Amino acid sequence: MIKKEELLEAIAECQGQRNPNAVTCYKLASYYTILDHITDASKKEEPVRSYSLAPPPADKVYYESDTEFGNKVQNMDINDVLSVMDELMETLAVINPRLYNGVMRKL
């Protein structure tokens, strides 16, 4: 089993390299992913979830972002935003299938 201390040492070693290459970056990403899963598994308490039967307020904004895209879509109708995003994703599937597949995995 991998210990947290060993992961932290490996992360420090990768971060200490003077001229990191792609392999170093891949290792570092893997180490951080494993570290996240180890720390998640060590948490014993489940977060308390609360639910409400009341509908959400109509004037509440659910998506907040400081990006240009976030500011643009913040007050738009979700159907309008999704129709534009659907066109974008169709184009992306043709132009860059690898990026398209990555986005679809995230969704």
C-alpha positions as CSV (number, residue, x, y, z in Angstrom):
1,M,0.0,0.0,0.0
2,I,1.2,3.5,-0.8
3,K,1.8,5.7,2.2
4,K,1.0,9.4,2.3
5,E,4.6,10.2,3.3
6,E,6.0,8.4,0.3
7,L,3.7,10.3,-2.0
8,L,4.7,13.6,-0.5
9,E,8.4,12.7,-0.9
10,A,7.8,11.8,-4.6
11,I,5.9,15.1,-5.1
12,A,8.7,17.1,-3.6
13,E,11.2,15.3,-5.8
14,C,9.3,16.1,-8.9
15,Q,8.8,19.7,-7.9
16,G,12.4,20.1,-7.1
17,Q,13.6,19.2,-10.6
18,R,15.4,22.0,-12.4
19,N,14.1,21.2,-15.9
20,P,10.9,19.2,-15.7
21,N,9.7,17.4,-18.8
22,A,6.4,16.0,-19.8
23,V,7.1,12.7,-17.9
24,T,7.7,14.7,-14.7
25,C,4.4,16.5,-15.2
26,Y,2.5,13.2,-15.7
27,K,4.1,11.7,-12.6
28,L,3.2,14.8,-10.6
29,A,-0.4,14.7,-11.8
30,S,-0.6,11.0,-10.9
31,Y,0.9,11.5,-7.5
32,Y,-1.6,14.3,-6.7
33,T,-4.5,12.2,-7.9
34,I,-3.5,9.3,-5.7
35,L,-2.9,11.6,-2.8
36,D,-6.4,13.0,-3.2
37,H,-7.9,9.5,-3.2
38,I,-5.9,8.5,-0.1
39,T,-7.0,11.6,1.8
40,D,-10.6,11.1,0.7
41,A,-10.6,7.5,1.8
42,S,-9.3,8.4,5.2
43,K,-12.2,10.7,5.9
44,K,-14.7,8.6,7.9
45,E,-17.6,11.1,8.2
46,E,-20.0,11.6,5.4
47,P,-21.1,15.2,4.8
48,V,-24.6,16.0,6.0
49,R,-27.0,16.6,3.1
50,S,-30.1,18.7,3.5
51,Y,-32.9,18.9,1.1
52,S,-35.7,21.4,0.8
53,L,-39.1,20.9,-0.8
54,A,-39.4,24.6,-1.5
55,P,-38.5,25.6,-5.1
56,P,-35.4,27.7,-5.5
57,P,-35.9,31.5,-5.6
58,A,-36.4,32.8,-9.2
59,D,-33.9,35.7,-8.8
60,K,-31.0,33.5,-7.4
61,V,-28.0,33.1,-9.7
62,Y,-26.6,29.6,-9.6
63,Y,-23.6,30.0,-11.8
64,E,-21.0,32.5,-10.7
65,S,-17.7,33.1,-12.5
66,D,-15.2,35.8,-13.2
67,T,-14.5,34.6,-16.7
68,E,-15.8,36.4,-19.8
69,F,-18.0,33.4,-20.6
70,G,-19.3,33.2,-17.0
71,N,-20.2,36.9,-17.0
72,K,-21.9,36.5,-20.4
73,V,-24.1,33.6,-19.6
74,Q,-24.9,34.5,-16.0
75,N,-28.3,36.1,-16.7
76,M,-29.1,34.2,-19.9
77,D,-31.8,31.5,-20.3
78,I,-30.2,28.1,-19.9
79,N,-31.8,26.8,-23.2
80,D,-30.2,29.6,-25.2
81,V,-26.8,28.8,-23.6
82,L,-27.1,25.1,-24.2
83,S,-28.1,25.5,-27.9
84,V,-24.9,27.5,-28.4
85,M,-22.8,25.0,-26.4
86,D,-24.3,22.1,-28.5
87,E,-23.1,23.8,-31.7
88,L,-19.7,24.3,-30.2
89,M,-19.5,20.7,-29.1
90,E,-20.5,19.4,-32.6
91,T,-17.7,21.6,-34.1
92,L,-15.2,20.4,-31.4
93,A,-16.0,16.8,-32.1
94,V,-14.9,17.3,-35.8
95,I,-12.0,19.6,-35.2
96,N,-10.5,18.0,-32.0
97,P,-12.0,14.6,-31.1
98,R,-9.6,14.1,-28.2
99,L,-10.6,17.4,-26.5
100,Y,-14.3,16.6,-27.2
101,N,-14.0,13.2,-25.5
102,G,-12.2,14.8,-22.6
103,V,-15.1,17.3,-22.1
104,M,-17.7,14.5,-22.4
105,R,-15.9,12.5,-19.7
106,K,-16.0,15.5,-17.4
107,L,-19.7,15.9,-18.0
